[in-house]
Amino acid sequence: MRSILIVEDDRTISLVLKAYLEKEGYSVRQAYTCKEAKESWDAHLADLVLLDITLPDDTGWRVLHYIRERSSCPVIMLTAIGTIQDKLQGLNSGADDYITKPFIGEEVVARINAVLRRSARVFEQEDAAYFGSLKVNFKSHAVYLKGTELRFTPKDLDLLFYLLRHPNQTLSRDQLIENVWGFDYEGSERAVDLAINRIRQTLRDWPTEEGEIATIRGVGYQARVNIIS
């Protein structure tokens, strides 16, 4: 189930959006301030962020900048500020779309669906993603480097796929355990580190100028990718 983070200080509007999105089958989290938005972003993954500009403790631009430093996750600005200058600022700052209030719920859902479809095509074409010379087929569970198929254990492959489905996004060990090993996993976080080491060994011939599995010290790991097609 894809997840949406709604950052909107008007609780009535937030609840209306939540209802529309949950009806569409999305998992929804809500934040009402910039501080809550950053904390929610750091604690949980989101497939898309719906972001108001005017927030009580800061501006949505600050949240957008915070997310863009960490991820290519799609962001849609939703605001009553509808001047051309503000729209251009949003799009030029890395927003994927811009919706002005008042809005129609069905239109917001349609825009979200469209942005997520475009986002998926950025790194997945015909079920395959290409990261330079590294080809990943998510449906057939196959990975090729320079035309040669690589072998991974099932859990290592799940972890690699999860990292590559969130390119250039820093993921904590807790997030990786929750989403790869599962909620009921009772082992140590050391399992993540060991799996990462095995993946790196298997990907040792992947040119670093194309990508790498990077350690973000004190935080977690990231599939740092420079070439996505």
Sequence and secondary structure as in RCSB ss.txt:
>XXXX:A:sequence
MRSILIVEDDRTISLVLKAYLEKEGYSVRQAYTCKEAKESWDAHLADLVLLDITLPDDTGWRVLHYIRERSSCPV
IMLTAIGTIQDKLQGLNSGADDYITKPFIGEEVVARINAVLRRSARVFEQEDAAYFGSLKVNFKSHAVYLKGTEL
RFTPKDLDLLFYLLRHPNQTLSRDQLIENVWGFDYEGSERAVDLAINRIRQTLRDWPTEEGEIATIRGVGYQARV
NIIS
>XXXX:A:secstr
  EEEEE S HHHHHHHHHHHHHTT EEEEE SHHHHHHHHHHS  SEEEE SB SSSBHHHHHHHHHTT    E
EEEES   HHHHHHHHHTT SEEEESS  HHHHHHHHHHHHHHHHHHH BTTEEEETTEEEETTTTEEEETTEEE
   HHHHHHHHHHHTSTT  EEHHHHIIIII TT  S THHHHHHHHHHHHHTTTS TTTEEEEEETTTEEEEEE
S   
